[in-house]
Amino acid sequence: MILFFDPRATEYGAVYHPERPARLIGSERHLRAQHPDWTWATPCPAADEDILRAHSPEHLARLSLSVDFDTDTPAYPGIMDHARRAAGAALEVVERALMGEKCFSLMRPPGHHAARDQAMGFCYLNSIAIAVLYALTRRCDRVAIWDFDAHHGNGTESIVRGNQRIRFASVHQFPGYPGTGAISSNNIWNYPVPPRADPDFHVHELEKVLWKLTGFCPDLLLVSAGFDAFAGDPITNMTLEKEHFALFGSWLTQVEFPVGAILEGGYSEELPMLVDAFLTEWEKGVGSR
C-alpha cells in the first residue's frame, strides 16, 4: 500500500471547524504505527494545466483572494497551495494505480463538493475530478468514480456530467447536505439513502452500484473515500460501523482493473481506525489483474 501524505496538510484550520488538522494527524500516526511496511510518499502540487481541465481560470484566481467562500469554506492562508497539494496527490494516485499499485491519498482539504467555478462544503479544488480528467489523457478510455462519502459529490457530478467516458456513482444521505443527488441521468448514477437508514440497506446499495460500475468496464476506478457515514460521525445521521468500511475494502480486491482511493470526509475521532479497516482489507487481496 502506498499512502500519499504531506505534513503541510495539517498546518491550517480553525478550532471550531470539523474539517481540522487532527483528521490527518491522528490517521498518519495510527497508520504508521500499525503498518510499518507500507510506503509513504510526498505528492507534488497539481499544475494549472491539470487543474484547468476541471476548473475555470476565474476559480483559480478567486482561490488566491483572502475572502471566505462561505462559513464552511474559509479562505485560510495558503489554501490554494494546500488544495494544489491534495489535487497533486490524486494525480499521483492515478499514476501509481495504473502501474498496478494500491494507493491512497491521505490529504486535505477534501474535494468532491467543489464545482468548476465554486468552492463549498470544505472543498476548494475537486481532486477526484481533476484526477479522472487527467486519467483520460493517459491510457484510459473509460474511468469510473465510486463515491461512498455520506454527502453527495455534487461538484464531481457537475464537472463530469455528460462525459460518456466517465461514470459517476454516489451513495449518500438524502435529505442532507448539499441537498442534491436525488436524480440519476445519463452518466450520473445517484443512490440516495435516508438518514438513519438500516446499515444493511445502505451496504446493499453501495455493493450494487460498485458492481454496476464494473459493468462499464473502466480502465480505472477512482474512489471518493469518505468515512462520514459512520454511526459516530458528528455531522451526519448514518449508521455504518468499522466493519462496513472493512467490507468496502474487501470488495476492491475483487475488482479486476486498477483502483485508487482519495480521502474525502470523515469527522469522528474514530477516523484513523475507519481508514485502517478499509485499507487493511483492500491491501490483503491480490489487487488488480
Backbone torsions as a table, in degrees:
resi	resn	phi	psi	omega
1	MET	NA	131.4	175.6
2	ILE	-108.2	129.1	177.5
3	LEU	-114.9	126.6	175.7
4	PHE	-94.8	124.2	-173.5
5	PHE	-152.5	142.0	174.9
6	ASP	-134.0	122.6	-177.4
7	PRO	-60.5	-21.0	177.7
8	ARG	-63.8	-19.8	177.2
9	ALA	-67.8	-10.0	178.4
10	THR	-100.9	6.0	-171.1
11	GLU	-97.8	11.4	175.8
12	TYR	-138.2	160.9	178.6
13	GLY	147.5	179.5	178.3
14	ALA	-138.7	143.2	-173.3
15	VAL	-62.6	-27.6	-177.6
16	TYR	-83.1	-12.4	-166.9
17	HIS	-92.7	133.4	179.4
18	PRO	-67.9	-25.9	178.6
19	GLU	-89.5	84.4	-167.7
20	ARG	-122.4	164.4	-177.6
21	PRO	-56.1	-32.2	-177.5
22	ALA	-56.7	-26.2	178.4
23	ARG	-56.6	-45.7	-178.7
24	LEU	-84.9	-36.9	-178.2
25	ILE	-59.5	-49.5	-179.6
26	GLY	-67.5	-38.3	-178.7
27	SER	-68.3	-43.2	178.7
28	GLU	-61.8	-47.5	-177.8
29	ARG	-59.4	-46.0	-177.7
30	HIS	-65.2	-46.9	-175.9
31	LEU	-68.0	-36.9	177.1
32	ARG	-64.9	-39.3	-178.8
33	ALA	-70.3	-39.2	-175.5
34	GLN	-82.5	-23.7	-173.7
35	HIS	-135.6	68.8	-177.6
36	PRO	-63.9	-14.9	179.7
37	ASP	-87.8	-9.4	179.3
38	TRP	-73.7	153.2	-177.0
39	THR	-96.6	135.3	177.5
40	TRP	-114.4	140.0	-179.3
41	ALA	-140.8	146.4	178.3
42	THR	-94.8	122.5	-176.8
43	PRO	-77.9	156.1	171.3
44	CYS	-89.4	148.1	177.9
45	PRO	-63.5	148.8	175.9
46	ALA	-70.4	139.8	178.0
47	ALA	-83.4	159.8	178.4
48	ASP	-54.1	-41.7	-177.9
49	GLU	-54.9	-41.2	-179.1
50	ASP	-76.6	-40.0	-179.8
51	ILE	-64.9	-38.1	-173.0
52	LEU	-74.8	-4.9	169.8
53	ARG	-71.3	-27.0	-176.6
54	ALA	-108.3	-27.6	-173.9
55	HIS	-124.5	159.6	180.0
56	SER	-85.6	156.7	173.6
57	PRO	-57.4	-34.8	179.8
58	GLU	-64.6	-36.1	178.4
59	HIS	-67.1	-42.8	177.2
60	LEU	-59.3	-42.6	179.2
61	ALA	-63.7	-38.9	-179.5
62	ARG	-64.8	-34.1	-179.7
63	LEU	-65.2	-19.3	-179.2
64	SER	-84.0	-9.0	-177.8
65	LEU	-88.5	149.5	-179.9
66	SER	-92.1	57.0	179.9
67	VAL	-131.2	124.8	-178.2
68	ASP	-60.2	145.2	175.2
69	PHE	-79.2	-43.0	174.2
70	ASP	-164.9	-179.3	-176.3
71	THR	-65.8	-27.3	178.2
72	ASP	-80.1	-21.2	-167.5
73	THR	-130.1	74.8	-176.6
74	PRO	-72.5	158.7	174.9
75	ALA	-87.8	73.1	178.2
76	TYR	-59.4	146.9	173.8
77	PRO	-56.2	128.5	178.0
78	GLY	76.3	15.5	-174.9
79	ILE	-63.3	-31.9	176.3
80	MET	-57.6	-45.4	-179.1
81	ASP	-67.0	-40.0	177.8
82	HIS	-62.1	-44.2	-179.4
83	ALA	-67.5	-36.5	176.5
84	ARG	-62.3	-40.5	179.9
85	ARG	-67.6	-39.1	176.8
86	ALA	-64.1	-42.3	177.4
87	ALA	-65.6	-38.9	177.9
88	GLY	-62.0	-37.3	176.9
89	ALA	-63.6	-38.3	177.9
90	ALA	-63.9	-38.2	176.9
91	LEU	-64.0	-39.5	179.8
92	GLU	-70.8	-30.5	172.3
93	VAL	-59.4	-43.5	177.5
94	VAL	-57.5	-50.7	-176.7
95	GLU	-59.7	-47.0	-175.7
96	ARG	-73.7	-34.0	176.6
97	ALA	-63.7	-41.0	179.3
98	LEU	-67.5	-17.5	174.7
99	MET	-88.7	3.5	178.4
100	GLY	90.8	8.8	-179.6
101	GLU	-88.8	150.5	169.1
102	LYS	-90.7	125.4	-171.9
103	CYS	-146.2	150.7	-174.1
104	PHE	-141.4	133.9	175.5
105	SER	-92.5	109.8	176.8
106	LEU	-98.9	74.1	-174.2
107	MET	-134.9	163.5	170.4
108	ARG	-140.5	156.4	4.6
109	PRO	-72.8	159.1	170.9
110	PRO	-67.0	179.4	-172.8
111	GLY	-141.1	-15.9	-162.5
112	HIS	-73.8	-6.5	173.3
113	HIS	-90.6	-16.2	-176.0
114	ALA	-71.8	125.3	178.3
115	ALA	-96.0	179.1	-176.3
116	ARG	-55.4	-40.1	-175.1
117	ASP	-120.9	18.5	-172.5
118	GLN	-149.6	131.3	167.7
119	ALA	-95.6	139.8	-179.5
120	MET	-167.4	163.5	172.3
121	GLY	57.2	42.3	-179.9
122	PHE	75.1	1.5	-170.7
123	CYS	-113.8	137.1	-175.0
124	TYR	-117.0	-47.2	170.8
125	LEU	-122.2	141.8	-176.7
126	ASN	-87.3	90.7	-172.7
127	SER	-58.7	-41.9	-175.6
128	ILE	-74.0	-32.9	175.5
129	ALA	-68.4	-41.2	175.6
130	ILE	-59.0	-42.0	-178.5
131	ALA	-68.0	-43.4	-177.1
132	VAL	-67.8	-37.5	178.0
133	LEU	-70.6	-33.2	173.4
134	TYR	-64.3	-42.7	-178.8
135	ALA	-59.1	-33.2	179.4
136	LEU	-69.1	-16.5	175.8
137	THR	-89.2	-9.1	177.8
138	ARG	-91.3	-134.3	-178.3
139	ARG	-101.8	25.1	-178.7
140	CYS	-100.7	126.5	171.7
141	ASP	-89.2	-31.1	-177.9
142	ARG	-139.8	140.0	178.7
143	VAL	-134.9	140.4	177.8
144	ALA	-115.8	150.0	177.1
145	ILE	-123.8	124.3	175.8
146	TRP	-112.3	111.5	-175.4
147	ASP	-108.8	106.8	178.5
148	PHE	-105.7	14.5	171.5
149	ASP	-59.7	149.5	-179.8
150	ALA	-67.0	-19.9	179.6
151	HIS	-102.6	145.0	178.3
152	HIS	-63.7	134.6	177.4
153	GLY	-81.6	68.0	-173.9
154	ASN	-62.0	-36.9	179.5
155	GLY	-67.4	-44.1	177.5
156	THR	-59.9	-47.3	178.8
157	GLU	-55.1	-47.1	-175.3
158	SER	-66.0	-31.4	-178.1
159	ILE	-77.5	-38.3	-174.0
160	VAL	-98.6	-4.8	-177.8
161	ARG	-55.4	131.0	176.8
162	GLY	88.6	-9.1	178.7
163	ASN	-84.2	108.3	-172.7
164	GLN	-74.0	-4.9	174.4
165	ARG	-89.4	-0.1	-176.9
166	ILE	-127.4	141.1	167.1
167	ARG	-122.4	129.3	178.8
168	PHE	-115.6	127.5	178.7
169	ALA	-130.2	130.4	-178.3
170	SER	-131.5	130.6	172.2
171	VAL	-114.9	121.6	-166.0
172	HIS	-155.4	161.7	176.7
173	GLN	-69.1	131.0	175.7
174	PHE	-149.7	127.2	1.9
175	PRO	-71.8	154.2	-178.9
176	GLY	167.2	169.8	-179.9
177	TYR	-59.8	139.1	0.8
178	PRO	-94.2	16.4	177.7
179	GLY	88.4	8.2	-179.6
180	THR	-114.1	178.4	173.9
181	GLY	92.3	22.1	178.8
182	ALA	-89.8	-15.3	-171.4
183	ILE	-125.7	139.3	172.1
184	SER	-102.9	150.2	176.7
185	SER	-163.3	139.4	172.1
186	ASN	56.4	-116.7	-177.4
187	ASN	-93.4	13.2	-177.9
188	ILE	-112.8	122.6	-179.1
189	TRP	-119.8	108.2	-179.8
190	ASN	-108.0	136.1	179.7
191	TYR	-127.8	86.4	179.2
192	PRO	-71.5	140.3	179.7
193	VAL	-124.1	130.8	-176.9
194	PRO	-69.6	154.5	175.6
195	PRO	-54.5	142.7	178.9
196	ARG	58.4	29.9	178.5
197	ALA	-64.1	153.4	174.0
198	ASP	-56.9	129.2	-176.7
199	PRO	-61.7	-29.8	177.9
200	ASP	-64.3	-38.6	176.9
201	PHE	-65.8	-45.4	179.8
202	HIS	-58.9	-47.4	-179.6
203	VAL	-63.7	-39.9	177.9
204	HIS	-59.5	-43.1	179.3
205	GLU	-63.7	-41.6	179.7
206	LEU	-64.7	-41.5	179.4
207	GLU	-67.6	-42.7	-179.2
208	LYS	-58.8	-45.1	-176.4
209	VAL	-74.0	-31.3	177.2
210	LEU	-61.9	-46.8	-179.2
211	TRP	-71.9	-26.4	172.7
212	LYS	-64.6	-39.3	177.1
213	LEU	-64.5	-38.3	179.4
214	THR	-63.8	-28.0	176.7
215	GLY	-66.2	-18.7	174.6
216	PHE	-72.8	-12.5	-178.7
217	CYS	53.7	54.8	-179.8
218	PRO	-73.2	157.3	173.5
219	ASP	-82.3	-13.7	-178.9
220	LEU	-157.1	137.4	170.8
221	LEU	-111.8	124.7	173.8
222	LEU	-109.0	136.3	-174.5
223	VAL	-112.0	121.8	167.0
224	SER	-83.0	94.8	-171.2
225	ALA	-92.4	92.4	174.6
226	GLY	-103.4	141.1	-174.9
227	PHE	-113.6	22.7	-177.7
228	ASP	-90.7	3.7	169.1
229	ALA	-83.2	2.0	175.6
230	PHE	-62.2	140.8	-176.6
231	ALA	-59.5	-27.4	-178.2
232	GLY	-96.4	10.3	-179.2
233	ASP	-71.0	137.7	-173.2
234	PRO	-78.8	-11.7	-174.4
235	ILE	-119.2	8.2	176.9
236	THR	-131.3	177.6	-178.0
237	ASN	-131.8	53.6	-178.9
238	MET	-113.3	-180.0	-164.7
239	THR	-133.2	13.9	-178.3
240	LEU	-74.4	153.2	178.6
241	GLU	-118.8	175.3	-176.5
242	LYS	-55.3	-40.2	-176.5
243	GLU	-65.0	-25.0	177.3
244	HIS	-70.4	-40.4	177.9
245	PHE	-67.7	-33.3	173.0
246	ALA	-62.3	-40.1	178.7
247	LEU	-61.4	-41.0	178.7
248	PHE	-59.1	-42.5	178.2
249	GLY	-62.4	-39.9	179.8
250	SER	-65.0	-34.6	177.3
251	TRP	-61.2	-37.4	-177.2
252	LEU	-64.3	-23.8	178.0
253	THR	-69.0	-16.4	-179.4
254	GLN	-94.1	-5.6	-179.3
255	VAL	-79.0	129.7	-170.7
256	GLU	-97.8	31.1	174.2
257	PHE	-149.2	168.9	-175.2
258	PRO	-60.8	145.4	-179.1
259	VAL	-135.7	137.7	170.9
260	GLY	-136.3	151.1	-175.2
261	ALA	-130.2	148.3	-174.9
262	ILE	-132.7	129.2	179.0
263	LEU	-66.4	131.1	171.9
264	GLU	-112.1	-107.0	-176.7
265	GLY	-91.8	-171.7	-176.3
266	GLY	126.9	106.2	-166.8
267	TYR	-125.9	8.6	177.8
268	SER	-86.9	164.0	176.8
269	GLU	-68.9	-14.9	179.9
270	GLU	-85.6	2.5	-177.3
271	LEU	-50.1	-45.7	-179.6
272	PRO	-56.3	-40.6	-179.9
273	MET	-70.7	-34.5	178.9
274	LEU	-67.6	-45.7	177.6
275	VAL	-61.8	-43.4	179.8
276	ASP	-60.0	-45.3	-179.4
277	ALA	-60.0	-44.6	179.4
278	PHE	-63.4	-50.4	-175.9
279	LEU	-70.3	-37.4	-178.5
280	THR	-62.5	-45.4	179.9
281	GLU	-68.9	-37.6	176.4
282	TRP	-63.3	-43.6	-176.7
283	GLU	-66.4	-25.5	-177.7
284	LYS	-68.2	-27.8	-173.0
285	GLY	-81.1	176.6	-177.3
286	VAL	-78.1	-16.4	175.5
287	GLY	80.7	-164.6	-176.1
288	SER	-66.8	148.4	-179.3
289	ARG	-125.4	NA	NA
